[in-house]
Amino acid sequence: MIFSTDWPQFYAATILNWQLLLSNDKYKDIIIESLQYCVKENKVKVYVFVIMSNHIHLVWQPLHPVTKAKLQHHFMTFTPALVGIRSIHSHPLPNHTNRRCWYAAEDVAEGTNNM
C-alpha cells in the first residue's frame, strides 16, 4: 500500500542525548515562531503540536509545492540555528549543550502499515 503525502503526518524531533534544552519557555517560543512562520508562508498546515523539555511531536501537512523532505529540512535547520543565535544573545545555553543538538526526526505515517 502506498500512502499519499497529501495527508497529515505525525512528526517527532528529539534533542541529542535527550538534553532538557526546551525546559526554558524562551526556546519553546522559538519553536512556535518557526511553526507560525511556516504556516504564514503557506508551507504547512499544523493540526496539533506538543513541546516537551527534550522533544516535540507534531501532526502537520506540507502544502503544495512544499515536499515533506523540504519542510523537515527547513524546520530542522532553521529552528535549531535560531535557538543557538538567540541563546548567545539573550539566554546562554549550558556550556555542554551543542547548538546543533536536534536530531532523530521520524515519520510514523510513512510505510508503517504495509499490508
C-alpha positions in Angstrom: 0.0 0.0 0.0 1.3 3.4 -0.9 0.4 6.4 1.3 -0.3 9.8 -0.1 2.0 12.6 1.2 -1.1 14.9 0.9 -2.4 13.7 4.3 -1.5 14.9 7.7 1.6 13.3 9.1 3.0 12.6 12.6 6.5 14.0 13.1 8.8 13.9 16.1 12.1 15.6 16.7 14.4 14.9 19.7 17.2 16.7 21.4 20.5 15.0 21.1 21.1 12.8 24.2 17.7 13.8 25.5 19.0 17.0 26.9 16.4 19.2 28.6 17.0 22.1 26.3 13.4 23.0 25.9 12.7 23.4 29.6 13.1 27.2 29.2 10.0 28.8 27.7 12.2 31.1 25.5 13.1 28.0 23.4 9.6 26.8 23.2 8.6 30.2 21.9 11.2 29.8 19.1 9.7 26.6 18.0 6.2 28.2 18.0 7.6 31.2 16.0 9.1 28.8 13.5 5.9 26.9 13.1 4.0 30.2 12.7 6.4 31.3 10.0 5.9 28.1 8.1 2.1 28.4 8.3 2.2 32.1 7.3 4.3 31.3 4.3 1.9 28.5 3.3 4.4 25.8 3.7 2.5 23.7 6.2 -0.8 23.2 7.9 -0.3 22.4 11.6 -3.0 20.4 13.3 -1.5 19.9 16.7 1.9 20.1 18.4 3.3 19.3 21.8 6.6 20.6 23.1 8.2 18.7 25.9 11.5 19.5 27.6 13.6 17.3 25.3 11.5 16.6 22.2 8.5 17.7 20.2 5.6 16.0 18.4 3.6 17.4 15.5 0.8 16.5 13.3 1.3 18.6 10.2 0.7 18.5 6.5 3.1 20.0 3.9 1.3 22.3 1.4 2.0 22.0 -2.3 4.6 22.6 -3.7 6.5 22.1 -0.5 7.5 18.5 0.0 7.8 16.6 3.2 11.5 16.4 2.9 11.9 20.2 2.2 9.6 21.0 5.1 11.5 18.8 7.5 14.9 20.2 6.3 13.7 23.7 6.8 12.3 23.1 10.2 15.3 21.1 11.4 17.9 23.6 10.2 16.2 26.9 10.8 14.8 26.2 14.3 18.0 24.9 15.9 20.0 27.7 14.4 17.6 30.3 15.8 17.8 28.6 19.2 21.6 28.9 19.1 21.6 32.5 17.9 19.1 33.7 20.5 20.8 31.8 23.3 24.1 33.5 22.6 22.5 37.0 22.8 19.8 36.6 25.5 19.9 33.4 27.5 23.1 31.3 27.2 22.8 27.6 26.9 24.8 25.4 29.3 28.4 25.0 28.1 27.9 21.3 27.4 25.0 21.9 25.0 25.8 21.9 21.4 23.8 24.5 19.3 23.2 21.9 16.6 21.7 19.3 19.0 18.4 18.4 17.3 18.2 15.0 15.7 16.1 11.9 15.1 13.1 13.0 13.1 10.7 10.3 12.2 7.6 9.9 10.2 5.3 7.3 11.7 2.7 7.5 9.0 5.0 6.6 6.1 5.3 2.9 5.3 4.2 1.7 8.7 1.1 -0.1 7.6 2.4 -2.1 4.6 -0.1 -4.9 4.3 
